[in-house]
Amino acid sequence: MTLNVLQISNETDAAAFDELVDRLRSQSAGSGELAESVAEIIENVRTGGDEAVAKYMRKWTDPGFSAERIAVEPDELSVAEEALDPEVSAALKRAIENVRAYQQHVMPSNPEPIEIDGATLGMRFTPVDRAGLAIPGGKAAYPSTLVMTAVPAQVAGVEDLAVVCPPPTGGGADVSPLVLGACSMLGISEVYRIGGAQAMAALAFGTETINPVDFIAGPGNAFVQQAKRQLFGVVGIDGFYGPSEVVVIADETADPAMIASDLLAQAEHDPGCCFLVSTERSVIDAINQQIEQQLPQRKRRDAIEPALRDWSAAVLCETTAQALAIADTLAAEHVTVATADPQATLAQLRHGGAFFLGNQSPVASGDYYAGPSHCLPTGTTARFTSGVSAYTFLKRSSVEGYAKRMPAEAIEHIAALAEAEGLDAHAASVLARRKD
């Protein structure tokens, strides 16, 4: 099993590439059967509360689920932390420290005010009051996602956090103790063992057990992301953070074994997709050879092979400019730049959730440890949105004040504009300022 090679100058191959891009973008579409199903779930949870949530948990996660199981008791969190393997606990602590240090570094401060036409103008950043964090859990445990969402929120100043994380699909097990232990380490005490679109609706509208939030952040499957899309306006959302993906731009300096391992790492997500972009067929062949050698060693081969077959490709380009354009079209969650001069290549790229420069920068470093959040835009949405950071949980408000009387010229200009728009009350409100 290797990546299918698409030669972009070939009309048939170019059409196949366009079809892959369309499939990526369709994941965030607001219509179709998925959107209709999610809309029904949202409405049922809005009106049915806890029992509606439990009904959907029984349907998709655990046939024995009941409304009484929605909330995780606080003492379960501390017990889980105490039971963590010491090596895992130490790794989580360091990851939390790294992410906190990075988020504090990028945390914006209020800019100095400026005076224009007698007005003192500024901007202030304030955090949302209450945020819900969506942590996947149906197919695998992701304490790293908790770190990558909770720490930026805490650095931003969000004081009230609610976490939703479902038990493994199929029943018979509970929420990952890794996630529960990480919640305890982060000082989070409000955790619910639910997931899917029903969890997003419960966070947005509230239920008998869950108080509503103002903002939802976190990755998830197509149902979770579609629910976030439909709930936007009731709550704020971070963006469309769906199935994992990577684009690797490689030249003759790329290390085939390292790059193949990075591609397989993203393909093992269920689902995942990966693209290799190069102007050299020999580079693609060498990396494909490594994929073939490494694949039998991977435990999640059942997830990797469909990802390589159905959602991935190697794209052979004629020029470097064409390769860069292909990468920008994909606007992927992760973009690895494995070229002779990664900084120079990066300067020519426009779109990507996160960039990883050179052979020695695996995407997994960003997934777990380095500092920036791994919650990133997918489905080509990095064209217009960003990954989670402290910025995600902040609101921007402008500030305006005239400490002294408004200048006469400003009054006349504003009144003229208001009258031109037919809004004489607006004009009168400023003209009133010229009177003693």
N, C-alpha and C positions, 0 to 999 in steps of 0.2 A: 504494500500500500504506500503510494507516494502522492505528492501534489500533482494534479492535472496541470499541464503546461498550456497556457493560452498565449499565442503569439498575437500581440495586439494589432499588428499590421494586417493580419488575416481577417477577412470580413466575418467569417463564421465564428472565429474565436473572440473577436471584438463584441459580437452580439451575445455570446455566452457570458462574457464579462459584464456587459450591461445588465443581463438578466440577474446575475448575482447581486449587483448593486441595487437593482429594483427590489429584490427579495430582502435585502438588508433594510432598506427604507420602509418596506411594507410592514415591518414589525411594529412601527410606531404609528401606523395608520389609525385614523379615528373612526373608521367604518368597517363593515364586514361582520361575519359571524362572531368572531372573538369580541368585538366591541359590543355587539348586542347581548352576548352572554354576560359580559362584565357589567353592563348597564342594569341587567336584571338582578345580578348579585348585589350591586350597590343599593338598589331600591329596596330589596328584601331586607338587607341589614339596616338600612335607615329606618324602616318601619318595624322590623322584628327584633332588633337588638341582639342580646346575648344568644337567644335560642336560634336565631337565623345564622349567626356566626357558627354556632355548634353544629348546625345542620350541614353546612358546607365543609366543616372540618371532618365530620363523619363521612361525607361523600368522597373526599379526595385524600384525606390523610390518615384518619384513625376511625374505624367503624364504631369503636366504643367511646368516642369523645362525647363529653357532656359540658354543659355551660359552667358547671362548677369547677371545671379544670382550666378555664381560661386564664386565670391569674396565677402566677408563680408566687409562692409565699417567700417573703424576704429571707427567712432562715435557710431556705433551699439554696440561696445564692452564696451565703457565707460558707455553708457546708461544701458546696462545689469548689469554692476557692481553696479551702483547706485540703481538698482531695486532689488538687492539680499535681501532676508530675512536676517535681522541682525544676527540671530542665525546661519544661514548657512554661512554667510560671516565670522563670527568669527571662525567657525569651519574650514573653508577653510584656513584662515590665519594661524591658529595654525598648521594645517596639512602641509602647505608650510614651516613653520618654522622648524617643526620636520624633514621633508624630507631633507631640506637644511642642517640642522645641522648634520644629519647622513651622507649625501653624502660628505660634507666637511671633516668629520672625516675619511672616507675611501678613499678620493682622493689621488692617488699616487703622490709621488714626484720623481724627477729624482735621481737615485741612484748615490752615489759617484763613480767617475771613478776609474778604476783599471789599473795598468800598467803590461803588459805581453810582454816579449821579446822586450822591447823598445817602445811598442805602448801604448798610453793612450787610454783606451776603456771605453765608457760610453753608456748611453741610455737616450733619451729624449722623453717626452710625449707631444704631441701637439693635440689640438682638431680638429675635422673636421670643414671645413669652414661653411658649411650650411647643416642643417638637417631638414627633414620633420617628423612630428609627426602624427601618425594615431590614431585618437580618435573615437571609435565606437559611433554610434548614431542612428542606424536604429530602434532598439527595446527598447532602454533605454538611459538615459543620464549618462555620465561618466566624470564629472569634475575631479574626483579622478584620472582617467587615465592621464588626462592632467598634473596634478601635478606630477604624478609618472614618466612621461617622460620628461617634460620640466625642472623641477628642476635639475635632474642629468645632463642634457645637459648644463644648465646654469652654474652649478658648474664646469663642465669640461672646460668651456670657450667658448662654441659655441655661437657665436654672432648673427647668422642669423638663425632664426627658422620659419618654415612654418607649420601651423596646418591645417589638413583636418578633417572635421567632418560632416557627412551627416545629413540632416533633418530626422525626423521619417519616416519610410516606410509607404506609402499610400498617401502622400501629405496632404495638408491642414495645415501644421505646419512648423515652421522653426527650425533651429539649436537650441538646448537647450540653453536658456538664462543662465543656470548654467555654461555651458561650455564657453559661450562668456564672462560672467562675470569673470570667473577664468582666461581667457586669459588676460583680462584687468589688473587683480591683479598681474599677472606675467610679465606684460610689453610686452606681445606679441601682435603685431599689424597686422600680416599677417595670415589671416584665410580664409579658403575656405570651402564652404558648399557642399562638395562632399565626397564620400566614395567608398568602394568596390575596385575591381581590377583596375577600371578606374582611381581612385584617386592615386593609387600607380604608375601607368604608367605616369600619369600627373606629379607627383613629380619627377620621374626618368628622363623623356625626356623633360619636360617643354611643355607649350602650349603658346598660344598668351597671356594668362593672368598670367600663373604661370611660374616662373623661376625654372629651374631644381635644385635639391638638390644633395648633395654628399652622403647622408646617410638617411635611413628610419628606424624609430623605432616606435613600438607600436603594440598592440594586434589587433585581428580582426577575422572575420569568415574565413572559408576555402578558399574563393575567395581571400581575402586580403592576407592571408599567402602564398597561392600558387603564387600570383603575386609577392610578395616579393622574394620568392624563385627563380622565373624565371628572375627577374630583378637584382639579385645579380651578380655583375661584372660591370653592368652599374652604380649601386650604391652599397654602403655597406648596410647591414641589421643587426638588432640586433639578430634575431633568429626566431624560429617558436613559436609564441605565439598565440595559437588557443583557442578552447573552454576550459572553466575553469574546473579544476579538483582538487580533494583532496584525499589523502590516510591518514587514521587514523590507527595508531598502538595502540591497546588498551589492557590493562590487567585488572585485577580485581579492580584496583584503579581508573579506568576511571569513570567519572561521566556520567551516561547514558543520563541524560537530556541535559547536556552541549554538549556532543559529538553528540547527535542527532541533536541539533540545528546547529552545525557546518556543518554536512553533508547536511542538508536541505539548508543551506546558499549557498553552492556550487551548489547544484542541481537546485536552482532557476535561475541560469544563463541559457540562452536559446541559445544553449544547455549547459549542465554541466554534470559532472560525478563524482561519489564518490565511494571510496572503503574503507571498514572497514576490518582490518586484525587483527586477534586474535587467540590465542591458546585455548581460553575458549568459549565453546558454550553458557554458561550462560551469558557471557559478551555481545555477539552478540545478544542474545535474549532480554536482558534488553534494549539495545540501539534500537533495532527494535521496541520494545514496545513503546518507547518514540517517535520514528519517526511516528508511527501510531497515537499517541495522539496529536502530535504537527502539523502534516500535515494539518488538517482541519482549523487551525488558519492562515495559510499562504495565502497571497493574490495571489501569483504566482503559485498556485497549478497546473495550466494547463502546466506550464513549468517543475515543479518538478516531476510530476508523470512519464512523458516519460523518464526523466533523470534517475530516479530510476529503471524503468523497462528495459530500453534498453542499458544504458551505465554504470551501477553501479552493485556492488556486495559486499556481505560480504564473506570474505575468511577465512575459518576455517583451521588452520594449526596444525600440530602435535607437533612442537617444536618452540622455540623462534628463533632459527637459520633459520628455514624455513620461519617464518613470516618476518624476516628481508630480506631474499632473495626475497620474494614476493614483498615487498615494493621497493627494489632496481630494480627489473624487471619493475615495473610500473614507476619508475623514475619520479614521479609526480611533477606537478607545486607547490602544497602545500603538505607538510607532517606534520601531527600533531602527536606528540609523547605523548600519554596519558598513561604513564607507571609509576611504582613506582619510578624509577630513570631515568628521561628523559635524563639527560646528559650522563649517561652510555649507554643508548640505542642509542643516537645520535652518540656516538663514534664508534658504530658498523655499522652505515648506511653510504652509499657511494653516493647515488644519490637523489637529490631533488632540486627543484627551491628555496624553502624557507622552513625552519623548524620552527614549533611552539611547544614549550615545555610545557607540562603539561595542566591540565584542565583549568587553568586560562588564557590561551593564544589563544583566538579565531583568526581564519584566518582573520576575518573582521578587526581586529586591523591593520594587514598588508595591507589590501585592501585600507584603508583610511588614516592612521594616524601615525603609529608608527615611520616610517622613511625609512626603505628599500622599494624599488619600488615593486609594485604589478605586474609589467610586467615581467612575468616569463615563462620559457620554458614549453611547453606542449607536449602531444603525445609521451611521454617517452624520449623526447630529452634532458631532464636534465642529461642523461647519458653522454653528451658531450658538453653541452653549459650552459650558465648562464643567470640570469635575468639582467634587465636593472640597471645600476648604472653609476656613473661618468666614470667608465672604458669604458663603451660601446661607448662613444663618443670620446675616445682618440685613437690616433695612436702611436705606439711605433717605434722609429727610433734608430738604433744603431749609435754610433759616434766613429770614429777611427782617430787617428792622431799620426804621428811620429814627435815629436818636433825636434829631432836630426836625424842624418843619421841612416837609418835602420841598425841593427846589421848584420854583415857579415854572421853569421850562419843562421839568419832568411832568408836572401836573397838566400842563397844556398838551404835551405830546400824548400822554395816556388818555386824556379826555378826547382828543381828536381821533385816536384809534378806536376807542369805545363807541363814539358816535358813528364812525364809519361802519362799524359792525351792527349798528342799530341797537346798541345796548346803552340806553341813556342813563339807566340807574348806575351802571359801572362808571360812566363819566361823572355823574353827580357825586359818587362816593369819593372820587379824588378831588373834584372841585371844592368839596366841603373843607378840604385841608388847606385851602388858600385863605379861608376866613379867619378872623381873630377869634 
